[in-house]
């Protein structure tokens, strides 16, 4: 079982375009330099980023 994420978020001077699969079990780490979109990605997955568009599928 996995979580499939496909989303786009456009901000002024910034484009976050993500297509990934995350295992539904265990721990997944998200890391990268400051300003690369880690928090924006998590906010978009949680539905807290109003300008994000895309699809979130859990377990098929």
C-alpha positions in Angstrom: 0.0 0.0 0.0 1.3 3.5 -0.8 0.3 7.1 -0.9 0.6 8.7 -4.4 1.0 12.5 -4.6 0.8 14.5 -7.8 0.5 18.3 -7.3 1.5 21.7 -8.5 1.9 24.9 -6.6 2.8 28.2 -8.1 4.0 31.1 -6.0 5.7 34.3 -7.1 9.1 33.2 -8.4 8.6 29.6 -7.3 7.0 26.5 -8.9 6.6 23.2 -6.9 5.8 20.3 -9.3 5.7 17.0 -7.5 4.9 13.4 -8.5 5.9 10.8 -6.0 4.9 7.6 -4.2 5.3 7.3 -0.4 5.1 3.9 1.4 2.0 3.9 3.7 4.1 2.1 6.5 7.2 3.2 8.3 8.8 6.5 8.4 9.5 8.7 5.4 11.9 11.7 5.7 11.8 14.8 3.6 15.0 16.8 3.4 16.6 19.5 1.3 18.1 23.0 1.5 16.2 25.9 2.9 13.6 27.3 0.5 13.3 24.2 -1.7 9.6 23.6 -0.8 9.5 21.0 2.0 7.0 22.8 4.1 4.9 23.9 1.1 4.7 20.2 0.0 3.5 19.1 3.5 1.0 22.0 3.7 -0.3 21.1 0.2 -0.7 17.4 1.1 -2.5 18.4 4.3 -4.9 20.7 2.3 -3.6 23.9 3.9 -2.1 25.4 0.8 -5.1 27.0 -1.0 -3.4 27.6 -4.4 -2.2 24.0 -4.8 -3.8 21.7 -7.3 -3.4 18.0 -7.8 -4.3 14.5 -6.7 -3.7 12.5 -3.5 -4.4 8.8 -3.6 -4.1 6.5 -0.6 -4.1 2.7 -1.0 -5.2 2.7 -4.7 
